[in-house]
Amino acid sequence: MSRKRILILRACGIAGEKQECDNIKSQCELYDIEVHDYCPKSNQEIDKILYSGITFDYVYLSSHGNREGFGSEDGEIDYNWLDFGTELCSSGCLEEDCIIFLSCCRGGLNEVAYSLFYCCTNVSYVVGARQSLAPHDMLISFNILLYNVQHRSVDPIVACEKIKLATDIRFVCFDQMETMSDLGFSSFVQNLDAKEIEQVLNAKEKEKERIN
């Protein structure tokens, strides 16, 4: 069995981010996960990383976040979730059944998962916090999640539930197959404008061309 790979994007810039991501990197290495660790300074640098030709089983995104998108402390990174999802798709950087770990405030909102699932079929799970959290809270939560998912091979939904049992912190794990059957997801898609739909369709067409 080939080693799994994780992409760590340090796209926030706040105090504590280095310690958080260093710890996650060390934990992944302990589990024999191949780590690709970057500190991008702009949207363009993120795109360059995604189009590097390497595929990932996990993506760990450290950033500020809300229902519209994510960004850095200095404002140099300002990425819409739908745009990010289409780049994940068209770049072909994700392995099948990829899990996205969103270490950003409000990363566990439904709209965020809807955007990523709609754009990229290789995203199987999206995990994030329902509330605003400090880096040390994010760290312990994702430590628990990674331990259960990677080391113990626990289902990601069940592994996410263990975070609240251990810490009382509200995290949520969205399953693609379950989420895309929700009425909320259908409503999200219906409310996309023509330009956004075309953007996603073009990304999926690029993915097909790459595979063929």
C-alpha positions as CSV (number, residue, x, y, z in Angstrom):
1,M,0.0,0.0,0.0
2,S,1.4,3.4,-1.0
3,R,1.9,6.1,1.6
4,K,-0.8,8.6,2.1
5,R,0.0,12.3,1.5
6,I,-1.2,15.4,3.2
7,L,-1.1,19.0,2.0
8,I,-0.7,21.5,4.8
9,L,-1.5,25.1,3.8
10,R,-0.4,27.7,6.4
11,A,-2.6,30.5,5.1
12,C,-3.6,32.4,8.2
13,G,-0.6,34.2,9.7
14,I,-1.8,34.5,13.3
15,A,0.2,33.8,16.5
16,G,0.1,30.1,17.2
17,E,-0.3,28.9,13.6
18,K,3.3,27.7,13.4
19,Q,3.1,25.6,16.6
20,E,-0.3,24.2,15.5
21,C,0.9,23.2,12.0
22,D,4.3,22.0,13.2
23,N,2.4,19.6,15.6
24,I,0.1,18.4,12.9
25,K,3.1,17.8,10.6
26,S,4.9,15.8,13.3
27,Q,1.8,13.7,14.0
28,C,1.4,12.9,10.4
29,E,5.0,11.9,10.1
30,L,4.5,9.6,13.1
31,Y,1.7,7.9,11.2
32,D,4.0,7.6,8.1
33,I,2.0,10.1,6.1
34,E,4.0,12.0,3.5
35,V,3.8,15.7,4.4
36,H,3.9,18.6,1.9
37,D,3.9,21.7,4.0
38,Y,3.6,25.2,2.5
39,C,3.1,28.8,3.7
40,P,1.6,30.6,0.7
41,K,1.4,34.4,0.6
42,S,-1.3,34.8,-2.1
43,N,-4.1,33.1,-4.0
44,Q,-1.7,32.6,-6.9
45,E,0.8,30.8,-4.7
46,I,-1.9,28.4,-3.5
47,D,-2.8,27.7,-7.2
48,K,0.8,27.0,-8.0
49,I,0.9,24.4,-5.2
50,L,-2.4,22.8,-6.3
51,Y,-1.1,22.4,-9.9
52,S,2.3,20.9,-8.8
53,G,1.3,17.5,-10.1
54,I,1.2,15.9,-6.7
55,T,-2.0,14.3,-5.4
56,F,-3.2,14.3,-1.8
57,D,-5.3,12.1,0.5
58,Y,-5.7,14.9,3.1
59,V,-5.7,18.7,2.9
60,Y,-5.1,20.7,6.1
61,L,-6.0,24.3,5.6
62,S,-5.1,26.8,8.4
63,S,-6.7,30.2,7.8
64,H,-9.3,32.7,8.7
65,G,-12.7,31.6,7.4
66,N,-16.4,32.3,7.1
67,R,-19.3,31.1,4.9
68,E,-18.0,33.0,1.8
69,G,-14.3,31.9,1.9
70,F,-11.0,31.9,3.7
71,G,-8.1,34.3,3.9
72,S,-4.9,35.4,5.7
73,E,-4.4,37.9,8.5
74,D,-2.8,40.5,6.2
75,G,-5.5,40.1,3.5
76,E,-3.1,39.0,0.8
77,I,-5.0,35.7,0.6
78,D,-8.7,36.1,0.0
79,Y,-10.2,32.9,-1.6
80,N,-13.8,32.1,-2.2
81,W,-14.8,28.6,-1.3
82,L,-16.4,27.9,-4.7
83,D,-13.2,29.2,-6.5
84,F,-11.1,27.0,-4.2
85,G,-13.2,24.0,-4.9
86,T,-13.0,24.4,-8.7
87,E,-9.2,24.7,-8.5
88,L,-9.1,21.5,-6.4
89,C,-11.1,19.8,-9.2
90,S,-9.4,21.2,-12.3
91,S,-5.9,20.7,-10.9
92,G,-6.5,17.0,-10.2
93,C,-4.6,17.3,-6.9
94,L,-6.9,15.2,-4.8
95,E,-6.9,11.4,-4.5
96,E,-10.3,9.7,-4.4
97,D,-11.9,9.8,-0.9
98,C,-9.9,12.9,0.1
99,I,-10.6,14.4,3.5
100,I,-10.4,18.2,3.8
101,F,-9.5,19.5,7.3
102,L,-10.5,23.1,7.8
103,S,-8.6,24.7,10.6
104,C,-10.4,28.0,10.3
105,C,-13.3,29.6,12.2
106,R,-16.7,28.5,10.9
107,G,-15.1,25.9,8.6
108,G,-17.8,23.6,9.7
109,L,-20.7,25.5,8.1
110,N,-23.0,23.8,5.7
111,E,-22.3,26.3,2.9
112,V,-18.6,25.5,3.0
113,A,-19.1,21.8,2.6
114,Y,-21.7,22.4,-0.1
115,S,-19.3,24.4,-2.2
116,L,-16.4,21.9,-2.0
117,F,-18.6,18.8,-2.6
118,Y,-20.4,20.5,-5.6
119,C,-17.0,21.4,-7.2
120,C,-15.0,18.3,-6.6
121,T,-16.2,14.7,-6.5
122,N,-12.9,13.5,-5.0
123,V,-13.7,15.3,-1.7
124,S,-15.4,12.7,0.4
125,Y,-15.4,14.4,3.7
126,V,-15.1,18.0,5.0
127,V,-14.3,18.6,8.7
128,G,-14.4,21.9,10.5
129,A,-15.4,23.7,13.6
130,R,-18.9,25.1,14.1
131,Q,-17.5,27.9,16.3
132,S,-14.6,30.3,16.4
133,L,-11.5,28.6,18.0
134,A,-7.9,29.5,19.0
135,P,-5.0,27.5,17.5
136,H,-4.6,25.3,20.6
137,D,-8.3,24.3,20.4
138,M,-7.9,23.5,16.7
139,L,-4.8,21.5,17.4
140,I,-6.2,19.2,20.0
141,S,-9.3,18.6,18.0
142,F,-7.5,17.6,14.8
143,N,-5.0,15.5,16.9
144,I,-8.0,13.5,18.1
145,L,-9.4,13.3,14.6
146,L,-6.2,12.2,12.9
147,Y,-5.4,9.6,15.6
148,N,-8.8,8.0,15.0
149,V,-9.0,8.3,11.2
150,Q,-5.4,7.4,10.3
151,H,-4.1,5.3,13.2
152,R,-7.2,3.5,14.2
153,S,-9.1,3.5,10.8
154,V,-12.2,4.8,12.4
155,D,-15.0,6.2,10.2
156,P,-14.5,10.0,9.8
157,I,-18.0,10.7,11.1
158,V,-17.4,8.7,14.2
159,A,-13.9,10.1,14.7
160,C,-15.3,13.6,14.6
161,E,-17.9,12.7,17.3
162,K,-15.0,11.8,19.6
163,I,-13.7,15.4,19.5
164,K,-16.8,16.6,21.4
165,L,-16.6,13.7,23.8
166,A,-13.1,14.6,24.7
167,T,-13.2,18.4,24.6
168,D,-16.8,19.7,24.4
169,I,-15.7,21.5,21.2
170,R,-18.3,21.4,18.4
171,F,-16.8,20.0,15.2
172,V,-18.7,18.5,12.3
173,C,-17.8,16.0,9.6
174,F,-19.8,16.2,6.4
175,D,-20.0,13.1,4.3
176,Q,-20.3,13.8,0.6
177,M,-22.9,11.1,-0.2
178,E,-25.1,12.1,2.7
179,T,-24.7,15.8,2.3
180,M,-25.5,15.9,-1.5
181,S,-28.9,14.3,-0.8
182,D,-29.9,17.0,1.7
183,L,-32.5,19.6,0.7
184,G,-30.1,22.3,1.9
185,F,-27.6,21.2,-0.7
186,S,-30.2,21.2,-3.5
187,S,-31.2,24.7,-2.5
188,F,-27.6,25.8,-2.5
189,V,-27.1,24.5,-6.1
190,Q,-30.4,26.1,-7.3
191,N,-29.2,29.5,-6.0
192,L,-25.9,29.5,-7.9
193,D,-25.8,31.9,-10.7
194,A,-25.0,31.0,-14.3
195,K,-21.4,32.1,-14.1
196,E,-20.8,30.0,-11.0
197,I,-22.3,26.9,-12.6
198,E,-20.3,27.4,-15.8
199,Q,-17.1,27.8,-13.7
200,V,-17.7,24.4,-12.0
201,L,-18.6,22.6,-15.2
202,N,-15.5,23.9,-16.8
203,A,-13.4,22.6,-13.9
204,K,-15.0,19.2,-14.1
205,E,-14.4,19.1,-17.9
206,K,-10.7,19.8,-17.3
207,E,-10.6,17.0,-14.8
208,K,-12.1,14.6,-17.4
209,E,-9.6,15.7,-20.0
210,R,-6.8,15.1,-17.5
211,I,-8.0,11.6,-16.7
212,N,-8.5,10.6,-20.3
